[in-house]
Amino acid sequence: MTASSTTERRDIRVGHSPDSDDAFMFYALTHDKLDNNGLHFVHQLEDIETLNRRALNGELEVSAISIHAFAHLVDKYALLASGCSMGDKYGPMLITRTPMTLDDIKGKTIAIPGTLTTAYLALQLCLGRDVKVQVMPFDQILPAVADGKVEVGLIIHEGQLYYESKGLHKVIDLGQWWFEQTGLPLPLGGNVVRRDLGQPLVDDIARLIKGSIQYALDHREEALNYALKYARDLDPALADRFVGMYVNEWTVDYGPRGREAVRTLLARAAEAGIIPEPVDVQFVG
């Protein structure tokens, strides 16, 4: 059902990653499956670190961001209660060409997908702030490790499911590590909305994004067929599994435990001096 033609249209730019999970999440908004109340969502596809950097400048009305980055955005953006990517005993992984332990990689340079990613925040919490890193586009890290260009890589997204098929080895899963430390899932990413839009519009956007996620979960096959276009040649069964890992009940709403996870992660980041100050995390919607 589309918005009434008598309603004045307003463009809302939405930044998200060109990945199967985000494509799945925003399927209903992309294909006008909801009554958008005159809002027209213009999708801008960028890798997560680019979106983090754009959000620092307040460029987009709505954006997917890393929870790490949110600590630097609270003056401009509010965190939506829907749209999170939660690693429940799984998450970013350190991988190598040959089997190594955490002790083996001490002092080595690690390829990371960006300094504002939650993956990097979790890495620092695990190994310390002085870990040596090299920033690299996320989709180049796994091939760089496989080709021997870097010794250690921090991988996110679909690479977590197929690194073994490339003959690579896991050093540690930071989502599992975080759970062992806290008993909580690792909140990797979320959706934010710009505060200066005003509360009525913010509430409308929050309702529609939640509705889009719920629509995809309720029409899984339909939404998944669309999302496969963004699966980077991943086998359909693996793509289905990946989408299920990061679009689920946590994504509809963080819930009390998910909210606790966000607050705990950012509190520990502040205690470790990784972010400049404690964050008063409030959720919209």
Protein Blocks (a to p, Z undefined) as FASTA:
>chain_A
ZZdfkbccddddddddfbfklmmmmmmmmnopaceehpacddddddfklmmmmmmnomaf
bdcddfklmmmmmmmpccdfbhiacdehiacddddfbdcdfklmgoiacddfbjkbmklm
mmmmmnopkbccddddfklmmmmmmnopafbdcdehjllmmmmmnopacfbdfklmmmmm
nopacdfbdcdddfklojklmmmmmmmmmmmmmmmmmmmmlmmmmmmmmngopafklmmm
mmmmmgcfklmpgbjmlmmmmmmmmmmmmmnomambdcddddeZZ
